Amino acid sequence: MQLVEKSKAEGEKVMLERKEKLMGEIEKVRKRADEFNDLGEMDRMTDYVTEVRKLQKRIGELDTEIAWLNKVLLLVLLLKFVSVNCYNYLNILSFEECL
């Protein structure tokens, strides 16, 4: 049981680190998007297009990371639900055996 708890704590730490990194990256993207106001002059249009493409690519990468985190969190919730139900079921079985 100790190994399970250690693995759980390690997994939670990794998830928290990834979440914090993701939040930082989202903030960077937000700030970068705010900088587009400076690229509004006609002579800076090619810079604008280049920066928009880079930003779109980064947003796609962040979207993939968010989807992965959501899948993992959903899996964790499902596993908790299943383990609680199995535990309750086992308790019912052992209670019936005592009758």
N, C-alpha and C positions, 0 to 999 in steps of 0.2 A: 504494500500500500504506500510505503514511503517513496518508492520509485515513481508511482503514479502522481503523487503530490508534487514531487520535484519536477517531473515533466510538465505538469500543469502550470506550475509557477514559471518555468522557463518559457513555455509557450505564451503565457500572458505577457511576460516581459518583452518578448520579440514582437508581439502584436502591438503593444503600447509604443515601442520604439518606431515601428513602421507607421503607426498612426501619427505620431508626433512629426516624423519626417514628412509625411504626406501633407500635414497641415502647414508646415513650413514651406513646402513646395507650392502649395495653393496660394499662400500669401505672396510668394515671389511672382507667380503668374499674375496675380491681381495687380501688383505694383507695376509690372511690366506693361500690362494693358493700359494702365493710367498714363504711361509715357507716350502712348500713341498720339496724344494731343500735340506733342512737339513735332510730329512728323506730318502735320497738315499742309505744309507749303508744297507747291507743285514740284519744286526741285528735290524734295525728299520723298516723292511718291514711290520710287523703286525701293528705298529703305523701308517704307511702310509695308509694302507688299512682302518683302523678305521677312520682316519681323512678324507679320501676321501669320505667315506660313510656319515659322518656327514655333510660334505660340500655339497654333492649332495642333501641331505635332505633340507638343508638351502636354496640352490639355487631353489629347487622346491617350497618352501614356498614363496620366494621372487618373483618367477614367477607368483604365484597365486595372490600376492598383486599387481603386475604390471598389470595383466589382469583386476583385479577389478578396479584399478584406471583408466585404459583406458576405461572401460565400462562406468564409471561414467562421465568421461570427454566427451565421445561421446554422452551420454544422455543429458548432459548440452548443448552441441552444437546443438543437435536436438531440444531441447526445445526452445532455443533462435531462431532458424530458424523458428519453427512453430509459436512462438509468434509474430515475425516480420511479417510473412506472414498473420497471422490473423489480425494484426493491420492494415496492408495495405489493406486487403480485407474489413475491417470495414470502413475504410476511403473512399474506392470506393463506398460502399453501401450508406453511408451518403451523398456523393457528388451527386450520382444519385437521391437521394430523394430531393435534393435542386433544381433540374432541372425542 
